[in-house]
Amino acid sequence: MANRTDPSAKSIRGTNPQNLIEKILRSKIYQSTYWKEQCFGLTAETLVDKAMEVEHLGGTYGGNRKPTPFMCLVMKMLQIQPEKEIVIEFIKNEDYKYVRILGAFYLRLTGSDIDIYRYLEPLYNDYRKLRQKLADGQFALTHVDEVIDELLTKDYSCDIAMPRIKKRWTIESLGALEPRRSALEEDFEEEEEKEDNDQPADELEDRTHEKDYYRGRSPTRERDRDRRRDSHRHRDRDYDRDYDRDYDRERGRGRDRDRDREKERDRDRYRIRDDKDYGRDREGRERERRDRDRDRGRRRSYSRSRSRSRDRKEHDGGDYKKRRARGSISPRRHGDGAEDGEPKKKKEKREKKEKKDDGTDHPDPEIAEANKLRASLGLKPLKV
């Protein structure tokens, strides 16, 4: 019940007045201690006393974004929706500057464009200092005229999105608002009249141009300048939007082309790599097959030789080594005592030569006996 809007309140800009503040900020205000303790049961009459106790302005602060008392009172004003006369009295209050800022802030949220310019622009002449609480919890120094300028020119203030309002020169062109006059313009006009009375008539025209130049901004020049600036801003915005759209389109096309090139390059790279891998695998398979056939042939020949030698040994009955040794030492003889195929005469010559070589026919009987003994032992004969 405490967070509901007053049933007699009217909708602002087609919605509930409390909806002018974002939902997240509203929930934080409803959960704050100041709202529960100080703002419960406030009315339009008692709200002034709480507004006089405010010591700074701001939106939210700290790590968990706590709302300031100033923001809680703005929320309370949206909830109870005080009369327009009460809000105007808030703005005209010169004793309490935070009460004035509170009324100006509420009027900026709920008032019409004409009322906003009519009641907030005179506050440009208020140069009193204000304390503003920043998001990190620190305080900063500002002034009333700076806050009013922020409310009239910026889209955000105290973490709240400000409703859109028309430009001043648009309202002036419709005849709904008079041109704005600066508070210092009257002083400038009085000084100009004094100087004009002192100057001669021939120099008056030149001085008038200089005064117009140095006097500052006039409402007409300001209106024309704002109109030109807005037209340039719209033209530049349209140009930037078109340029950004063309740039994004070209960048997208370039990105697509680069992606297609990358895909083609990857396909070629993979195709070459596959061909190389296929050739390399084929050569490896051929090499492995040749090695396998070679090893199989070696094993087959080795097993065949082993089986052949084993069969020979079994056939000979174990006499293979003996017969081989005997055959290498003494050749086989025929019936006549000669070697296989050797004639008898050659055998006799050979025996004579062996006798002569072994030294048994030496004339010295001792040497002959010694040579015979050496021949039996397989030693060379003595040569004396």
C-alpha positions in Angstrom: 0.0 0.0 0.0 2.8 2.4 0.8 4.3 2.1 -2.7 1.1 2.6 -4.6 0.4 5.9 -6.5 -2.3 8.1 -5.1 -5.7 7.1 -6.6 -6.5 10.7 -7.4 -3.2 11.2 -9.3 -3.4 11.8 -13.0 -1.3 9.9 -15.6 1.8 11.8 -16.8 2.8 11.4 -20.4 0.3 8.5 -20.7 1.6 6.4 -17.9 1.8 6.1 -14.1 3.9 9.0 -12.7 6.1 6.5 -10.8 7.0 4.8 -14.1 9.0 7.9 -15.1 11.7 6.4 -12.9 13.2 3.1 -14.1 12.0 -0.1 -12.5 15.5 -1.0 -11.0 15.8 2.4 -9.4 12.2 2.2 -8.1 12.9 -1.2 -6.5 16.1 0.2 -4.8 14.1 3.2 -3.5 11.4 0.9 -2.1 14.0 -1.2 -0.3 16.0 1.7 1.1 15.9 2.6 4.8 15.2 6.3 4.2 12.1 5.5 2.2 10.7 3.1 4.8 11.4 5.3 7.8 11.2 8.9 6.6 8.9 8.9 3.5 6.1 6.8 4.9 2.9 8.7 5.3 4.2 12.0 3.9 1.7 14.5 2.4 2.1 17.6 0.3 2.2 19.7 3.4 4.7 17.6 5.4 6.9 17.0 2.4 8.3 20.6 2.6 9.8 19.8 6.1 11.6 16.8 4.8 12.8 18.7 1.7 14.3 21.4 4.0 16.4 18.7 5.7 18.1 17.6 2.5 21.8 18.4 2.4 22.8 17.2 -1.0 21.4 16.0 -4.3 22.2 13.0 -6.5 20.9 9.7 -7.9 22.5 6.5 -6.6 25.9 5.8 -5.0 28.0 3.0 -3.6 28.7 -0.5 -4.8 25.1 -1.7 -4.4 23.8 1.7 -5.8 21.8 3.1 -2.8 19.4 5.9 -3.6 20.0 9.4 -2.1 17.3 11.1 0.1 16.9 13.6 -2.7 15.9 10.8 -5.1 13.5 9.3 -2.5 11.7 12.6 -2.1 11.4 12.9 -5.9 9.8 9.5 -5.9 7.4 10.5 -3.1 6.4 13.6 -5.1 5.6 11.4 -8.1 3.6 9.1 -5.9 1.4 11.8 -4.2 1.4 14.2 -7.2 1.2 17.6 -5.4 -0.6 20.5 -6.9 1.1 22.7 -9.5 1.0 25.8 -7.2 2.9 23.8 -4.5 5.6 22.9 -7.1 5.9 26.5 -8.2 6.3 27.6 -4.6 9.1 25.1 -4.3 10.8 26.6 -7.3 10.4 30.2 -6.1 11.8 29.4 -2.6 15.0 31.4 -2.2 15.8 30.4 1.4 16.4 26.7 0.8 18.2 25.9 -2.4 17.7 22.1 -2.3 13.9 22.7 -2.0 14.2 24.8 -5.2 16.2 22.1 -7.0 13.6 19.5 -5.9 10.7 21.4 -7.3 12.7 22.1 -10.6 13.5 18.4 -10.9 9.9 17.4 -10.4 8.6 20.0 -12.9 11.2 18.8 -15.5 9.8 15.3 -15.2 6.0 16.1 -15.2 5.6 19.6 -16.6 4.8 20.7 -20.1 7.5 22.2 -22.4 6.2 25.8 -21.9 6.1 25.5 -18.1 9.6 24.0 -18.0 11.1 26.9 -20.0 9.0 29.5 -18.2 9.8 28.5 -14.6 13.3 27.0 -15.0 15.1 29.6 -17.1 14.9 32.3 -14.4 17.0 30.0 -12.2 20.0 30.6 -14.5 20.6 33.7 -12.3 21.0 31.6 -9.2 24.7 30.9 -8.6 24.6 29.3 -5.2 26.7 26.3 -4.5 25.4 22.8 -4.2 26.7 19.5 -3.0 26.3 16.6 -5.4 26.9 13.0 -4.4 28.7 11.0 -7.1 28.4 7.3 -7.9 31.5 6.4 -5.9 30.1 8.0 -2.8 32.3 11.2 -3.0 30.9 14.7 -3.0 31.4 17.2 -5.8 30.8 21.0 -5.9 28.2 22.3 -8.4 25.9 25.3 -8.7 22.2 25.9 -9.2 22.6 27.3 -12.7 24.7 24.3 -13.7 22.0 21.9 -12.5 19.3 23.9 -14.4 21.3 23.8 -17.5 21.7 20.0 -17.2 18.0 19.6 -16.8 17.2 21.7 -19.9 20.0 20.4 -22.2 20.9 16.8 -21.1 19.1 13.6 -21.5 20.1 12.1 -18.2 20.3 13.7 -14.7 20.7 12.0 -11.4 20.6 8.5 -13.0 17.1 9.3 -14.5 16.3 9.6 -18.2 14.7 12.9 -18.8 11.6 13.1 -21.0 12.2 14.8 -24.4 11.2 18.4 -24.7 11.0 20.7 -27.8 13.7 23.2 -28.6 13.1 26.7 -27.4 13.2 28.3 -30.8 10.5 25.9 -32.0 8.2 27.0 -29.3 9.0 30.7 -30.0 8.3 30.2 -33.7 4.8 28.9 -32.8 4.3 32.1 -30.7 3.7 30.1 -27.5 6.7 31.5 -25.7 8.3 34.9 -25.7 12.0 35.3 -26.6 14.3 34.9 -23.6 15.8 38.0 -22.1 18.9 37.9 -20.0 18.9 39.6 -16.6 22.1 41.4 -17.6 20.6 42.8 -20.8 18.9 45.7 -19.0 22.2 46.8 -17.5 23.9 46.6 -20.9 21.1 48.8 -22.4 21.5 51.5 -19.7 25.3 51.6 -20.2 24.7 51.9 -24.0 22.3 54.8 -23.6 24.8 56.7 -21.4 27.6 56.1 -24.0 25.3 57.1 -26.9 24.4 60.4 -25.2 28.1 61.3 -24.8 29.2 60.3 -28.3 28.8 62.7 -31.4 26.2 61.8 -34.0 28.7 60.8 -36.8 30.4 58.2 -34.6 27.1 56.8 -33.2 26.5 54.5 -36.1 29.9 52.9 -35.9 29.6 52.5 -32.1 26.2 50.9 -32.5 27.8 48.1 -34.6 30.6 47.5 -32.1 28.1 47.4 -29.2 25.9 44.9 -31.0 29.0 42.8 -31.6 30.3 42.9 -28.0 26.9 43.1 -26.3 26.5 39.3 -26.5 23.7 37.1 -27.7 20.3 38.4 -28.6 17.3 36.1 -28.7 16.9 36.4 -32.4 20.6 35.5 -33.1 20.4 32.7 -30.5 17.3 31.3 -32.1 18.9 31.4 -35.6 22.1 29.9 -34.3 20.2 27.1 -32.6 18.2 26.4 -35.8 21.3 26.3 -37.9 23.1 24.1 -35.4 20.1 21.6 -35.3 19.9 21.5 -39.1 23.6 20.9 -39.3 23.4 18.2 -36.6 20.6 16.5 -38.4 22.4 16.7 -41.7 25.6 15.4 -40.2 23.7 12.6 -38.4 22.0 11.5 -41.6 25.4 11.6 -43.4 27.0 9.7 -40.6 24.2 7.2 -40.7 24.5 6.7 -44.4 28.2 6.5 -44.2 28.1 4.0 -41.4 25.5 1.9 -43.3 27.7 1.9 -46.5 30.8 1.2 -44.5 29.2 -1.7 -42.7 27.9 -3.1 -46.0 31.3 -2.8 -47.7 33.0 -4.3 -44.6 30.5 -7.2 -44.6 31.2 -7.8 -48.3 34.9 -7.7 -47.7 34.6 -10.0 -44.7 32.6 -12.5 -46.9 35.2 -12.3 -49.6 38.0 -12.9 -47.2 36.1 -15.8 -45.7 35.6 -17.4 -49.2 39.3 -17.0 -50.0 40.2 -18.6 -46.7 37.9 -21.5 -47.4 39.4 -22.0 -50.9 42.9 -21.7 -49.6 42.1 -24.3 -46.9 40.6 -26.7 -49.4 43.6 -26.4 -51.7 45.9 -26.9 -48.8 44.0 -29.9 -47.6 43.8 -31.3 -51.1 47.6 -31.0 -51.6 48.2 -32.4 -48.1 45.9 -35.3 -48.9 47.6 -36.0 -52.2 51.0 -35.9 -50.5 49.8 -38.1 -47.6 48.3 -40.6 -50.1 51.5 -40.8 -52.1 53.5 -41.1 -48.9 51.3 -43.8 -47.6 51.4 -45.6 -50.9 55.2 -45.6 -51.0 55.2 -46.8 -47.3 52.8 -49.6 -48.1 54.9 -50.7 -51.1 58.1 -50.6 -49.0 56.5 -52.6 -46.2 55.2 -55.2 -48.7 58.7 -55.6 -50.3 60.3 -55.9 -46.8 57.7 -58.4 -45.8 58.2 -60.5 -48.9 62.0 -60.3 -48.5 61.8 -61.5 -44.9 59.4 -64.3 -45.9 61.8 -65.5 -48.6 64.7 -65.4 -46.1 62.8 -67.4 -43.6 61.6 -69.9 -46.2 65.2 -70.4 -47.5 66.6 -70.7 -44.0 64.0 -73.2 -43.0 64.6 -75.2 -46.2 68.3 -75.3 -45.7 67.9 -76.4 -42.1 65.5 -79.1 -43.0 67.8 -80.4 -45.8 70.8 -80.6 -43.4 68.7 -82.3 -40.8 67.5 -84.9 -43.4 71.1 -85.5 -44.5 72.3 -86.1 -41.0 69.5 -88.5 -40.3 70.2 -90.4 -43.5 73.9 -90.8 -42.8 73.2 -92.2 -39.4 75.6 -89.8 -37.6 78.6 -90.8 -39.7 78.6 -87.7 -41.8 81.3 -85.9 -39.8 83.5 -89.0 -39.6 83.3 -89.7 -43.3 83.9 -86.0 -44.2 87.0 -85.9 -41.9 88.4 -89.2 -43.3 87.8 -88.1 -46.9 89.6 -84.8 -46.3 92.7 -86.6 -44.7 93.2 -89.7 -47.1 91.7 -90.1 -50.5 90.0 -93.3 -51.5 92.2 -96.0 -53.0 91.6 -98.5 -55.9 92.6 -102.0 -56.0 96.2 -101.2 -57.4 97.0 -98.9 -54.5 96.9 -95.8 -56.7 94.8 -92.8 -56.1 91.5 -92.4 -58.0 92.5 -91.9 -61.6 96.3 -91.5 -60.9 98.7 -93.6 -63.2 101.2 -96.0 -61.8 104.3 -94.2 -63.2 103.3 -90.9 -61.7 102.7 -92.7 -58.4 106.3 -94.1 -58.4 107.8 -90.7 -59.3 105.8 -89.1 -56.5 106.9 -91.7 -54.0 110.6 -91.2 -55.0 110.2 -87.5 -54.7 108.7 -87.9 -51.2 111.4 -90.1 -50.2 114.0 -87.7 -51.3 112.2 -84.8 -49.6 111.8 -86.5 -46.3 115.6 -86.9 -45.9 115.6 -90.6 -45.2 118.0 -91.2 -48.1 120.7 -89.0 -46.5 124.2 -90.5 -46.8 124.7 -89.9 -43.1 123.0 -92.8 -41.3 122.3 -90.7 -38.1 120.7 -87.9 -40.1 118.7 -90.4 -42.1 117.5 -92.0 -38.8 116.6 -88.6 -37.4 114.7 -87.6 -40.5 112.7 -90.9 -40.4 111.8 -90.1 -36.8 110.8 -86.5 -37.7 108.8 -87.8 -40.7 106.8 -90.0 -38.4 106.1 -87.1 -36.2 105.1 -84.9 -39.1 108.1 -82.5 -38.8 110.3 -81.2 -41.6 113.5 -83.1 -42.3 116.9 -81.8 -41.3 118.9 -80.2 -44.0 122.7 -80.3 -43.4 
